[in-house]
Each structure stands twice: as C-alpha cells, then as structure tokens.
Amino acid sequence: MGVPSDDAVVVQKGNKPGEPHVITVNCPDKTGLGCDICSIILDFGLYITKADVTQVLCELELRIQRVKVTTTPDDRVLDLFFITDNKELLHTKKRQDEACEQLHAVLGESCINCELSLAGPAYDCHQIIPSISAGVAEELFRSELSDKEIRSQALSPDMTKLKKADVATDNSLSPAHTLLQINCVDHKGLLYDIMRTLKDCNIQIAYGRLSPNASGYRDIDLFIQQKDGKKIVDPEKQSALCSRVKMEMLHPLRVVIADRGPDTELLVANPVELSGKGRPRVFYDITLALKTLGICIFSAEIGRYSTTDREWEVYRFLLDENCEFQLSHMVARNQIVDRVRRTLMGW
C-alpha cells in the first residue's frame, strides 16, 4: 500500500507479539527532519513498568524545561517543574485539570498539593547554571572519553566498546550523494545523536538504512548531501564530519560526581541542539537510576552552560547522605556514575 500524498503519520503494529511497530511519516522535507522525528520518538521513552511524576509528565506530552527540587526541614519535598506542552493546550483549564488529576492518581496521598500556573518572564527556563569549578568543567565538557575514564569503568565493560567505532564516507556509490557509513555500539537515542549532529552541520539525508542489533552493534548507512544539494567532496570536510559524528554519538552524555562544599553532587551534561532544544527524558532517566540505587535527592536543578564552542544542558543533583551508599568512597561513586550512565544509554 502506498504512502498517502497528504501529510500523515501512520503507526502499524507488528504482525506478532514482541515485533516492533512501524511508524510511517509523510511530510515536506527539511534539514533536520530526521533529528526532529527521533527527538519526538525518544521523548516518549520505552515501555512503562512503573510510573512517577516525571513519567506522568512524559505520558501527558509535557516537556520538562527546568526543575527545582527542595527538601524542607519537616521532611517534605517541594517540586517545581517548569514545563511546556507539546500539544500547546496547557493554557486551557481542561488540560490543566488533566495534568493535576494524573499526578494525584499516581502519587496518591503523598501528594499534598498540585497547582499549575503561568511561570511568567521572571522565570527563565534557559537559565545559566551557577558556576562550575574548573576541574569539574574540564571533566564534564571534554571532547571525548579519556583513557583514565575508560579504565575507571571496570564495572561497565560496555564503556570500552564506545571507542570501537568506525565512521567513513564514500562518494563512489551515488552520483548525487555521499554515503556516510557508521558501525558502532548501540545505545538509546543513537539515531537521535546522529541526526541532531547532521542537523547542526546543515547536512540533509536522502535515504538511510539501519541494520538490526547484532551483539550490541549496529551498521548505519546514510546517503547525504550538503545544504546546497551537493556531495561532500572536500577531504577535510569529510574528515571533520566523520570526527564530529563519532564524538557526538559515542559521548552524548557526561556524568560526573564531585564535592560541592560538604555535600556530594551528581552532574549530568548533554549538548544542546543549535535550535535550542535539549535531549528528551534525561531528568527521568537520572532520577530512575538514583531510585533503583536507593539514593534520595536533596535538591535538583536544570540549567544551561556555555563553553567556547557550544551550549550544554546541565542537570545538578545534591545527593542525600542518608542512604546505603558511602558517598565519600570512590567505589560507591563509581557505582552511581555507572548506573546513571547505563540507564541514560539504555544498557
């Protein structure tokens, strides 16, 4: 059956239980279309096994732009979520009531109060994150995984696979397109990381092919063009593109634990698209990982941080010392970093 000529999105179920669904999108082409589609798909996440606040917001198609979590002296928690609505209906009472009802249904009696109100111009969802020490910033925003970081991940053999990746170009197979060939370890959001990189580089994709997951690796073939509709023939441009794609897809998320005065702080950073969009579902994955480890969050915030060449979205969590982990011990810290990173990467 052919694809309809008008704009359409068709979801086709698998023929058998367990088989993947097929999503067919028919719409006008544009640079970054693949990135935008991958971002939306990633935003919906995986199968739901247990719900909490961030999961409910994802289900409601409400995107978290900024969050402020604070524990009060009487052991209560005040959560401020600065959100935008993918449906653009949050100004209506019906949509607001729906959100509050869903949150009350999930949280039950633990939810004392739930209110929705317009944040106003005083609350900048893209606030600049407070200063980060030079040492932490160097570790958090380095261009690639260091040998020291790879060696320290003894608990995570998957990390050693990240450097085993090949990215190459070939201009011999098409008269009008450059073939971008990628072989790398699979992770959640892999296509998104590739597509957002190509989008930021003004590269258009004419056709793509993704191989099934084979022992944790994937082969990806993309026929691409520059924005002017021409192949990439300059060897320096080819090399620069391959290096950029490899770096972005293999090290899309940075996870660091550091001391913040007497407290222990977890920091997670991801690059922001040139359009200003951040990566979907990062806050949910981090809080899920900490929950499975039995670690409580004393406070949390999201903000932006600019380096010399790009902007980052930074998640900062002050961890509660009253947990089963000795947060001052390096082994415990490595376990936390490993669990958070593996959850974010879908391992």
N, C-alpha and C positions, 0 to 999 in steps of 0.2 A: 504494500500500500504506500503511495507516495506521500510526501510531506505536504501539508496544506500550503497554499500560496500566501495566505494572510499570516500575521504574527500569531504564533501559537506555542504552547508548551504542553507536551503530551507525556504522561507517565505510564509506562507499560510494565505490568507485573511480570515476574519471572514465570516460566512455564511450570516449574516445580518448586516446592518449598525449599527455601535456602538459596535459590538462584537470585542474582541481583536484578533490581529494577532497571529499566532503560528509560532515560529522560531525553526526549527529543525537543530541541528548541529551534524554532524557525523565526528569524527576525533579521532586520537590516544589520549588515556587518559594520564593525568599527574596531579601531585599535583598542585592545584591552578587553574585548568581549569575553574571551575565554577566562581571563582573570576574574571578571565580574561574576560570571556564572559559577566558577569554582568557589569564590568567596561566599556566595549565597548557599551553595550546597554544604560547604564546610560549616557555615553558621548554623545549620540545622543539626549538625552533630551525628553521632552514631545512635544505635538502639538504646532506648531508655530503660535502665534497670532499676533506678531509684531516683525520686525527684527531690529537689530542694529549691531554694529561692532562685539561684542562677539558672537552673534547668527550667523552671516555670517561665522565667523571662524569655528564654530561648524558644520555648514552645509557643509563647504568645507573639513571637517575632518582634520582640523588643530588644534592641541592641544596647548593651551597656557601654557608655562612653567614658564614664568616670565613676568611681565608687569611694566612699569614705565609711569605714567600719570602725566603731569605737566601743570599747568595753567600759561600762560605767562602774563606779565604786560599789554599787549594790548587785554586781554580777549580772547586769542586764546588758544587752547589746543594741546599739543604735546603728542601723544600716541605712546609709543614704546612697541610693543608686541614681545616677544621672543617665537617663535613657532617651533614646529616640525610637520612633515607631516605624518599622518597615512598611506598615500599612498606611501610615500618615493619618491615623484616626484618633490619636491619643488626646486630641482636644475635645472629643465627644464624651459625654457622660457615660454612654453605653460601653465604650471601650475602656474607660477608667474603671467602671464597676466590674467589668470582666476581669481586669488585671487584679484588682483587690480581692475578688471572690476566689480566684485561682490560688492566690497566695495564702489566703485564710484556709482554704481547703487542704493545702499541703502542710502548712505549719501548725494548724490546729490551735490548741490552747496556748502554745508557746508564743503565738503572735498576739501581742498586747494591742497594737495599733498599726494600721496601714493607711497611709494617705498619699495621694497623688496631687502634685501642684506644679505649675509652671516655674522652672528654675529662674528665669529672668537673666538679664545681661550681666548681673554681678557674679554669676557662677559660670566660669569659662570651662567648658568640657575639655578643652585642649590646653589646660593649664601647664605651665612649665614646672617640672618636677623640682623639688628642693635640691640643693647642691649635693653632688655625689663626690666622695673623696677620689683623688687622682688614681690611687691604686685600684679601687673598685671599678672606676670608669674604664681603666685600661683593660681589666679582665673582662668586663661586661661587653665592651664595644669593639674588641679586637676583631680584625677582619676574618680570621679563621681559627679553628681549634688548634691550640698549641700542643706540642708533643707532651708537655707536662700534664695538660688537662686530659689527654687521651690515656696516658699511663695511670692517672689517678682514678680512672673509671674501671677499677678491677671488678666491681660489682655489675658492670654493664658491658658485656662483650659486644653489644650492638654498636657502641660508640666507636670501636676500632674499625667497623665496617664503613663508617662515614667517609674515610679517606680513600676507600676503594671505589672510585667513581671515574667514569670516562665521559667527557663531553667533547664532541668533534663536529666539524662542518664538512659538507660535501656538495660541490657545485656540479658534479658530473651527471647526476641522475635526473635533472629537470632543467629545461631551457629558461624557465622564468623564476624558479625558486631555489633557495639554498636549503639543503637538508641539514637539520640540527639533530644529531644523534646523541642520545643520553642513555647510559647504563649506570644504575645506582641502586643503593639500598632503598627499600620502600619505607615511607612513613606517612602518617596522617597529614593531609594538606600538601603532599608532594606536588600535585598538579597546580595547586594554587601558588606555591612558591615559584614554580617555573613560569606560570602565566603572568604573575604580578611583575616578575623581573623583566619579561619580554615587553609587557605593557609600559613599564617605566623607561625602557630603551626604545620606545616607539617602533617596535617590531610587530608586524602583522602575521598571523598564522592562517594559511590557506587550507591546510589539511594536517591531521595528526593521527598517530596510531600508538596505542598503549598496550603493551603486552600483559598477559596475566602475571600475577605474582608468582615468581619461581624462586623458592628457597629464600624469600625475603628481598629479592631484587626485581627490578623492572627495566625493560627496554622501552624507550620512548623515541619515536621518530616524528619530527615536526618539519613541515615544509613552510618556510618563512620568507618574508620579504621586508625590505626597509619601508618606511612610510611613503617614500616616493614610488613604490611599486617595483623597485629593482632588487636584484640579488645582492648579497654581500660578497664582494669580490676582493676587497682590500684585506690582505693577510693580517694587518694589525687590528682591524675592526673585528675580524673573525676570532682572533686570539682573545681580544678584550671581551667579546660577548661570551665566549666559552668560559673564561675565567670568572666572569660575573655570575653566570648561571650556576656554575659549580659551587661558588661560595654561598650564594643565596639559598640554594636548595639543600645544601649539606649542613649549613649552620644557621637555620632560620630563627632559632630561639636561643637566647643566652640565659643561663641560670647560675646564680652566684649566691652564696651565703656569706655575710660579713657582720662585723660588730658595729652597732650603732650606739655608741656610748656603752652603757651597761647591758643593753639589750641585743638580741640576735635578730638580724634582718635577712629576709629572703628577697632577692631581686630577680625579676624576670624581664627581659627586654626583647622586643621584636621590631624589625624595621617597619616604618610606615610607608604606604604607597605614596607616590608623588601627588596623587589626588587627595591625600589626607586621610584615607581610610586605614584603620588598624586591622590587625588579624582577628578573625572571629573566634569566640569561645575560649580565649586564653584564660580569663578570670575563672571560668567554670572549671577548666581542667586543673588549674593550680589548686583551687580550694578542694576539689575532689581528691587530689593526691594527698594533700595535707590531712584531709578527713580520714583516709584509709590508714594513715600512719598514726592517727590518734593525736594530732597536733592541733591545738586551738590557736586561733588568730586573735591577737590583742588589738591590732588596728591594721587597716589596709588602705591603700590609695593608688590611683592610676594617674599618670601624667605624661607629658611629652618631654623629651630631652634631645637637644640638638648637638651633633658633633660637626666636624669640619665639612663632612660630605653628605650628611643625611639627617633625617629626623627619626627618632625612636619612640616607641610607646613603652613606658616603664611601669611595671607593677611592683609595689613595695609592700611587704608584709612584715610587721613586727610579730614575732612568734612568742606565744605564751610559754614561759619557763616551766609551768606546772604540767608537764606531760612526761611520758615514759622515756623520752629521749633526753640524754645529757647534751644539751645544745652546744656546750663549750667543747665537746670532744669532736675531733676531726672525723672519726669513723661515723659518728651519728650524722654529722653534717654532710658527709659524702652520700650516706644513705638517703637523706632528704633530697639532695640535689639530683641523685639518680632517679628516685621515684617521680619527682616532679617532671624531669626531662622526659622520662619514658612515657608518662601519661600524656604530655604535650605532643610527643612524637607518635603516639598510638602503638607503642611496643608493649 
